[in-house]
Amino acid sequence: MKSYLQLLEEKSAESGIPLLQAFKSAGVPTSTFYRTINGKTELRHETAKKAMKALEKLHALQQAREYTERLRSNGERPRIGTVRAKFKPRSTGA
């Protein structure tokens, strides 16, 4: 069984978003991040959920930004509603 930290690290590597950035975006103190990374404490479920949601949101924003840049480089005008709908973060947690 994987730990919360292992799941977050996999998602972070998959999305290309630094885990520290996700913790900061989720409003989790950086001290919690560093204690968890260094094996001093275990990550709580609620904290892991916050970080996972932040990772998903940051990844969706990154994808939308890249898609918009591609449209502009091809001379197309991006429609904000379409871009938002296409890259809406899909939360896996409750």
C-alpha positions, 0 to 999 in steps of 0.5 A, a space after each residue: 500500500 502506498 503512502 500519501 506522500 508516495 501518491 503525491 510524489 507520483 502525481 507531481 512527477 506525472 504532472 511536472 508540478 513541484 510538490 512544494 508548489 502544490 503544498 504552498 498553493 494548498 495553504 499548507 505550511 512549508 514546515 509540514 512539507 519538509 517534515 514529511 519529505 525528511 521522514 519526521 512525520 506522516 502526512 495526514 489524510 486531510 493535508 494530502 487531500 489539500 495537496 492533491 487538489 492543489 496539484 490537480 488545479 495547478 496541472 489544469 492551469 498549466 495545460 490551459 496555458 499551454 493550449 492557449 499559447 498553441 492556439 495563439 501561435 497558430 493564429 487562432 483566438 482562444 475562447 476563454 469559456 472553451 478553454 476553461 471547460 476543457 481543462 477543468 480540474 477533476 477532483 478524485 477525492 471527496 
